[in-house]
């Protein structure tokens, strides 16, 4: 039946079949990636889909296949650079595998809100869930949720079998090893908040390598990931501990350290070297540009999605996942200890 004048309808699977010169059953098999199809047939159908702008009806496909090719992502309540970057790469990696993504941001990181978020995702019929859960209590709530689909968490500790993340301890060791290579021995660490696996692992890595080299770890009070907290803490530790270098647990707090040094009349890196963690996009544009630890969030997202979808599609038994290794990025905020550096005096 012809469409009324002036009205259009979305292209259908039969329109695609007509354009490609195949049956609609063949189009259906192409959409479901049937292995018996000839490559030239697949190419013709995909070209017709692109020409017509056809969008498969996922709800209808789910009724036929009992699958909806959708995964859920549970987002952290805090809009931090690392978790949000992980989310973007997860969405991209899932789409590359033919899955759509539905998300639920938590109102808070309280266990009750996390359970509500998981229930909301499950109500959409997702086939698996990635929980971006950097806090210990958030991951514990995920583990206790009793979800009936595969669930994978990001940014937990290295002993958590269903978790994906970076080797945070190795990142801290890279930072401190770099400072030691420049002659620094009085290195202060400004840690992140307790209850966050990333902050705790970075502090463990810092303390371990300091002790391995016969140096006494100097750990300040914890910050809250913000530049304001980094500045306030740095003002205290510079006056009290007289470091020649500071390793902050993330770039925002390192930026606060730069501000504190300026307020105290110190030059970076001539008087004080500073290292951050994360390599946020603006780190390279600071003056001085920030030496930091880079994490490849794209690689993390691809590995996580590959593991989750392999479990969904092939019923693969969960196994511990190797940590993704970070990399040191040397810029202008670190330099060799010189006679210009503040003298190291006992605290």
C-alpha positions as CSV (number, residue, x, y, z in Angstrom):
1,X,0.0,0.0,0.0
2,X,1.3,3.4,-0.9
3,X,2.1,5.9,1.8
4,X,-0.2,8.9,2.0
5,X,1.1,12.0,0.2
6,X,3.5,14.0,2.3
7,X,4.1,11.2,4.8
8,X,7.1,8.9,5.0
9,X,7.8,5.8,7.0
10,X,11.0,4.3,8.3
11,X,12.6,1.7,5.9
12,X,11.7,-1.8,6.7
13,X,13.6,-5.1,6.4
14,X,11.6,-5.8,3.2
15,X,12.8,-2.5,1.7
16,X,16.4,-3.6,2.4
17,X,15.7,-7.0,0.8
18,X,14.3,-5.3,-2.3
19,X,17.2,-2.9,-2.6
20,X,19.8,-5.7,-2.1
21,X,18.0,-8.2,-4.4
22,X,17.6,-10.8,-1.7
23,X,14.9,-12.3,0.4
24,X,13.9,-10.7,3.7
25,X,15.0,-14.0,5.4
26,X,18.5,-13.4,4.0
27,X,18.5,-9.8,5.5
28,X,17.5,-11.3,8.8
29,X,20.4,-13.8,8.6
30,X,22.9,-11.0,7.8
31,X,21.6,-9.0,10.9
32,X,22.1,-12.0,13.1
33,X,25.6,-12.7,11.6
34,X,24.7,-16.2,10.3
35,X,28.0,-17.9,9.3
36,X,26.8,-19.6,6.1
37,X,26.3,-16.4,4.1
38,X,28.5,-15.5,1.1
39,X,30.6,-12.4,1.6
40,X,29.3,-10.6,-1.5
41,X,25.7,-11.2,-0.2
42,X,26.6,-9.7,3.2
43,X,28.2,-6.7,1.4
44,X,25.1,-6.0,-0.7
45,X,22.8,-6.2,2.3
46,X,25.0,-4.0,4.4
47,X,25.2,-1.5,1.5
48,X,21.4,-1.4,1.2
49,X,21.1,-0.9,5.0
50,X,23.5,2.0,4.8
51,X,21.8,3.6,1.7
52,X,18.3,3.4,3.3
53,X,19.3,4.3,6.8
54,X,17.6,1.1,8.1
55,X,17.7,0.5,11.9
56,X,16.9,-3.0,13.1
57,X,14.1,-3.4,15.5
58,X,15.9,-4.7,18.5
59,X,12.7,-5.4,20.4
60,X,11.5,-7.6,17.6
61,X,14.8,-9.4,17.3
62,X,14.8,-10.0,21.1
63,X,11.4,-11.8,20.8
64,X,12.9,-14.1,18.1
65,X,16.3,-14.8,19.6
66,X,15.5,-14.4,23.3
67,X,18.4,-11.9,23.3
68,X,18.5,-8.1,23.0
69,X,22.2,-7.5,22.6
70,X,22.2,-4.9,25.3
71,X,24.6,-4.5,28.2
72,X,24.1,-2.2,31.2
73,X,26.7,0.2,32.7
74,X,26.4,1.3,36.3
75,X,28.0,4.7,36.6
76,X,29.7,6.1,39.7
77,X,27.9,9.0,41.5
78,X,31.1,11.1,41.2
79,X,32.0,12.6,37.8
80,X,35.8,11.9,38.0
81,X,38.0,11.7,34.9
82,X,39.0,8.1,35.2
83,X,35.6,6.5,35.7
84,X,34.0,8.7,33.0
85,X,36.8,7.9,30.5
86,X,36.3,4.2,31.2
87,X,32.6,4.6,30.5
88,X,33.2,6.2,27.1
89,X,35.5,3.4,26.0
90,X,33.1,0.8,27.2
91,X,30.3,2.2,25.1
92,X,32.6,2.3,22.0
93,X,33.9,-1.2,22.6
94,X,30.4,-2.6,23.1
95,X,29.1,-1.0,19.9
96,X,32.0,-2.5,17.9
97,X,30.8,-5.9,19.1
98,X,27.2,-5.1,18.0
99,X,25.8,-4.4,21.5
100,X,23.9,-1.3,22.6
101,X,24.5,0.2,26.0
102,X,22.0,1.4,28.6
103,X,23.2,3.3,31.6
104,X,22.1,4.1,35.1
105,X,24.0,6.8,37.1
106,X,23.8,6.4,40.9
107,X,22.4,9.2,42.9
108,X,25.0,8.4,45.6
109,X,27.6,5.6,46.2
110,X,25.5,4.2,49.0
111,X,24.8,0.5,48.8
112,X,21.0,1.0,48.6
113,X,21.3,3.3,45.6
114,X,23.7,0.9,43.9
115,X,21.2,-2.0,44.4
116,X,18.5,0.2,42.9
117,X,20.7,1.0,39.9
118,X,21.4,-2.7,39.3
119,X,17.7,-3.5,39.5
120,X,16.9,-0.7,37.0
121,X,19.4,-2.2,34.5
122,X,18.1,-5.7,35.0
123,X,14.5,-4.5,34.4
124,X,15.7,-3.5,30.9
125,X,16.6,-7.1,30.2
126,X,20.4,-6.4,29.8
127,X,22.5,-9.5,29.1
128,X,25.4,-8.3,31.3
129,X,26.5,-5.4,33.4
130,X,29.7,-3.4,33.8
131,X,29.8,-1.7,37.2
132,X,32.2,1.3,37.3
133,X,32.7,1.0,41.1
134,X,35.8,2.6,42.4
135,X,34.8,2.6,46.0
136,X,35.1,-0.5,48.2
137,X,31.5,-0.3,49.4
138,X,30.2,0.1,45.9
139,X,31.9,-3.1,44.7
140,X,30.7,-4.9,47.8
141,X,27.1,-3.9,47.0
142,X,27.6,-5.2,43.5
143,X,28.9,-8.5,44.7
144,X,26.0,-8.9,47.1
145,X,23.4,-8.0,44.5
146,X,22.6,-11.5,43.4
147,X,22.3,-10.4,39.7
148,X,21.4,-13.3,37.4
149,X,23.5,-12.0,34.5
150,X,27.3,-11.7,34.3
151,X,28.6,-8.6,36.2
152,X,32.1,-7.2,35.9
153,X,33.5,-4.4,37.9
154,X,36.1,-1.8,37.1
155,X,38.8,-0.2,39.3
156,X,38.9,-2.6,42.1
157,X,41.8,-4.3,43.9
158,X,44.2,-6.8,42.3
159,X,42.7,-9.7,44.3
160,X,39.2,-9.3,42.9
161,X,38.7,-12.0,40.3
162,X,35.8,-10.3,38.5
163,X,37.4,-6.9,38.4
164,X,39.3,-5.1,35.6
165,X,41.6,-2.3,36.3
166,X,45.1,-0.8,36.1
167,X,48.1,-1.9,38.0
168,X,48.0,1.1,40.4
169,X,50.9,0.0,42.5
170,X,53.1,-0.2,39.4
171,X,52.0,3.3,38.4
172,X,53.1,4.6,41.8
173,X,56.4,2.7,41.5
174,X,57.0,4.3,38.1
175,X,56.4,7.8,39.6
176,X,58.7,7.3,42.6
177,X,61.4,5.5,40.6
178,X,61.5,8.5,38.2
179,X,62.0,10.9,41.1
180,X,64.7,8.7,42.6
181,X,66.5,8.7,39.2
182,X,66.7,12.5,39.5
183,X,68.3,12.3,42.9
184,X,65.2,12.9,45.0
185,X,65.1,11.1,48.4
186,X,62.7,13.2,50.4
187,X,59.6,12.4,48.5
188,X,56.1,13.1,50.0
189,X,53.0,11.3,48.9
190,X,49.6,13.0,49.0
191,X,47.1,10.1,49.0
192,X,43.5,10.0,47.9
193,X,40.5,9.2,50.1
194,X,40.3,6.0,52.1
195,X,37.8,3.4,50.8
196,X,38.9,3.9,47.2
197,X,40.9,1.0,45.8
198,X,42.9,3.2,43.4
199,X,44.1,5.5,46.1
200,X,45.0,2.7,48.5
201,X,46.9,0.8,45.8
202,X,48.9,3.8,44.8
203,X,49.8,4.5,48.4
204,X,50.9,0.9,48.8
205,X,53.1,1.1,45.7
206,X,54.7,4.4,46.9
207,X,55.4,3.0,50.4
208,X,56.8,-0.3,49.0
209,X,59.3,1.3,46.7
210,X,60.4,3.8,49.2
211,X,61.2,1.1,51.7
212,X,62.8,-1.1,49.1
213,X,65.4,1.8,48.6
214,X,65.9,2.3,52.3
215,X,63.9,5.5,52.4
216,X,61.3,6.5,54.9
217,X,57.8,7.0,53.4
218,X,56.3,10.4,54.1
219,X,52.5,10.3,53.7
220,X,50.4,13.3,54.3
221,X,46.7,13.3,55.3
222,X,44.4,12.1,52.6
223,X,42.9,14.4,50.0
224,X,39.5,14.1,48.2
225,X,40.8,14.1,44.6
226,X,40.3,17.9,44.2
227,X,42.8,20.6,43.4
228,X,41.6,22.5,46.5
229,X,42.6,19.6,48.8
230,X,45.9,19.1,47.0
231,X,46.7,22.8,47.6
232,X,45.7,22.8,51.3
233,X,47.7,19.7,52.0
234,X,50.7,20.8,50.1
235,X,50.9,24.1,52.0
236,X,51.2,22.0,55.2
237,X,53.7,19.4,54.0
238,X,56.0,21.8,52.2
239,X,56.4,23.9,55.4
240,X,56.6,20.9,57.7
241,X,58.4,18.1,55.8
242,X,60.6,20.2,53.4
243,X,60.3,17.7,50.5
244,X,62.3,18.1,47.3
245,X,59.5,16.2,45.4
246,X,55.8,15.5,45.9
247,X,53.9,12.6,44.3
248,X,50.1,13.4,44.3
249,X,47.6,10.5,43.8
250,X,45.9,12.2,40.9
251,X,46.5,15.1,38.5
252,X,43.9,17.5,40.1
253,X,45.6,17.3,43.4
254,X,49.0,17.7,41.7
255,X,47.6,20.9,40.2
256,X,46.8,22.0,43.8
257,X,50.4,21.3,44.7
258,X,51.6,23.6,41.9
259,X,49.4,26.3,43.2
260,X,50.7,25.8,46.8
261,X,54.3,26.0,45.6
262,X,53.6,29.2,43.8
263,X,52.0,30.7,46.9
264,X,55.1,29.8,48.9
265,X,57.5,31.4,46.4
266,X,58.9,28.0,45.2
267,X,59.6,27.3,41.6
268,X,58.7,24.0,39.9
269,X,60.8,22.1,39.1
270,X,63.9,24.1,40.3
271,X,62.8,24.0,44.0
272,X,60.2,21.2,44.0
273,X,59.4,18.4,41.6
274,X,55.8,17.3,41.2
275,X,54.3,14.2,39.7
276,X,50.5,13.4,39.3
277,X,48.5,10.4,38.1
278,X,46.0,9.9,35.3
279,X,47.3,12.2,32.5
280,X,44.1,14.3,32.2
281,X,43.9,16.1,28.9
282,X,44.9,19.5,30.3
283,X,48.0,18.2,32.1
284,X,50.2,18.9,29.1
285,X,49.0,22.5,28.9
286,X,49.9,23.5,32.5
287,X,52.9,25.7,33.1
288,X,55.0,23.8,33.9
289,X,53.5,20.8,32.0
290,X,52.8,18.1,34.5
291,X,54.8,14.8,34.7
292,X,52.3,12.1,35.4
293,X,51.2,8.5,35.0
294,X,49.1,7.7,32.0
295,X,46.3,5.1,32.0
296,X,45.1,3.7,28.7
297,X,41.3,3.7,29.3
298,X,40.7,2.6,25.7
299,X,42.6,-0.6,26.4
300,X,40.8,-1.1,29.7
301,X,37.4,-0.8,28.0
302,X,38.2,-3.1,25.2
303,X,39.5,-5.8,27.5
304,X,36.6,-5.5,29.9
305,X,34.0,-5.7,27.1
306,X,35.7,-8.6,25.5
307,X,35.7,-10.6,28.7
308,X,32.1,-9.8,29.5
309,X,30.8,-10.6,26.0
310,X,32.8,-13.8,25.8
311,X,31.1,-14.9,29.1
312,X,27.7,-13.9,27.7
313,X,28.1,-15.5,24.3
314,X,30.3,-18.6,25.2
315,X,29.6,-19.2,28.9
316,X,33.3,-18.7,29.7
317,X,34.2,-19.4,33.3
318,X,35.3,-16.1,35.1
319,X,39.0,-16.0,35.7
320,X,41.3,-13.4,37.3
321,X,42.2,-10.7,34.8
322,X,45.7,-9.3,34.4
323,X,46.1,-5.6,35.3
324,X,46.5,-3.1,32.5
325,X,50.0,-1.5,32.9
326,X,50.2,2.3,33.1
327,X,53.0,4.5,31.6
328,X,55.2,7.3,32.9
329,X,54.9,10.6,30.9
330,X,57.8,12.9,31.7
331,X,57.2,16.6,31.2
332,X,58.4,19.8,32.8
333,X,57.4,19.5,36.4
334,X,60.3,17.2,37.4
335,X,64.0,17.8,37.4
336,X,67.2,16.8,39.0
337,X,67.9,17.9,42.6
338,X,70.2,20.9,42.5
339,X,71.6,23.4,45.0
340,X,68.5,25.4,44.3
341,X,66.3,22.8,45.8
342,X,65.1,23.3,49.4
343,X,67.4,21.6,51.9
344,X,66.1,18.4,53.3
345,X,65.7,18.9,57.0
346,X,64.3,16.5,59.5
347,X,60.5,16.9,60.2
